[in-house]
Amino acid sequence: MIRSVRPLLRGSTYSGALFAYCGALASLPLLPLAMLPALAWRSAPYGVQIVLTLLVWAVLLGMVGLARTTRRVLIVGARRLLKVPLPDPVAARQPASSPGTGPTPPPAAPSDADRWRTPLWLLLHVALGWTAALVSGLLLLGGLTLPLGAEAGLSLSGRTVRVMGGWQSWAVALGCVLVAATACAVATYALRWLAPRLLGPSSAERLALAAERELALAERNRLAHELHDSIGHTLTATTIQAAVAGEVLSADPAAARAALRSIEESSRAALEDLDYVLGVLREQESETAPTRTLADLPDLLDRLRHAGAVVEPELSGELTHVQGTLSRAAYRILQEGLTNALRHGAGGPIAVRVAAVSDCLELSVVNRTGADTSTSTGPSPNAFPTSGHGLPGLAERVRLLHGELEAGPDGPQHWRLAVRLPVRLSA
């Protein structure tokens, strides 16, 4: 008994009934237009005129339901008043594209069956709204007027039932109020059951939503890689540069100032990356993503030299012909390789090789480890903490570009990272 009465005490039941009443009220402006054919055919029987008016009214409601704006308004109303979690229509979405994510998939074209779901919902919404409004309104009116007189009457199926005053009137009035509340609950339940089926996404829209989520996840993963590469390299380089500045501050102030300037430049670049990534993750508008390519490689090597590292670059081929995604990925791969060399290296020279040949781009970073790597399975550990995501992240990036990656010992005291990326005309 308590379980059956509990829905009648919830506020969401009556907010759903309000949503049903709003549908009934919104259909009133179309009623005068629906009456025009019946008024023009005055010789027709009264019953025929009523049926004709209802049919024209239904057609006009269906035409209103075909508009995309109508569906968006109905979805918003269902979310707020029916408390039904409905996504926005795919056709109404304009997801912002981000660099490196590729083109946004076009909205799925609705089929004929999908196109008529909103008009059907609108017709059922209006019918339930009018039914609930008339039933609950009449019952509430009866429930309020019965206790006022000593004797009252209820008309049921053409018969008038006399209700004497006193407790009988109060009992019947309470019954009328409960039935009116039940009518509201039934209308709310029916609309909640219909909303996901008629206002929810169709099969084609679900596929489009899944594609959107996949693109968003891919973009977040790309941003995580970018942030790991940029911030990891900056922190490693600035730590070394700060140590160098502290060592030579008294003996060579000019070198200390150069190291501090390098720290400032590296930190500013990292802050740009961080500001962009946080803006995207917060789903706010942010400035254009700072994209770094092989053209920025000399600046990266200069920052390493300011940190005290000895870098021996070997650049060959037409690197200017490497553009787009491939150039950005190559820069990040070299940045991660050089960061690992700074973290795990023994202070010797770091050999950097970039070669652009006809069909591929070859990258390699070789550094000293200060220990025998003939039996080692990874770079030598040192004082720098690591997340363990560096090489796996590089492997994933290379795999997405259909490239090849090799990382391992190169002789007794060296570590070598080698990457081979295929060059495509569309890169």
Secondary structure by P-SEA (a helix, b strand, c coil): ccccccccccaaaaaaaaaaaaaaaaacccccccaaaaaaaccccaaaaaaaaaaaaaaaaaaaaacaaaaaaaaaaaaacccccccccccccccccccccccccccccccccccaaaaaaaaaaaaaaaaaaaaaaaaaaaaaacccccbbbbbcccbbbbbbccaaaaaaaaaaaaaaaaaaaaaaaaaaaaccccccccaaaaaaaaaaaaaaaaaaaaaaaaaaaaaaaaaaaaaaaaaaaaaaccccaaaaaaaaaaaaaaaaaaaaaaaaaaaaaacccccccccccccaaaaaaaaaaaabbbbbbbbbccccccccaaaaaaaaaaaaaaaaaaacccccbbbbbbbbcccbbbbbbbbbcccccccccccccccccccccaaaaaaaaaaaaccccccccccccbbbbbbbbbbbccc
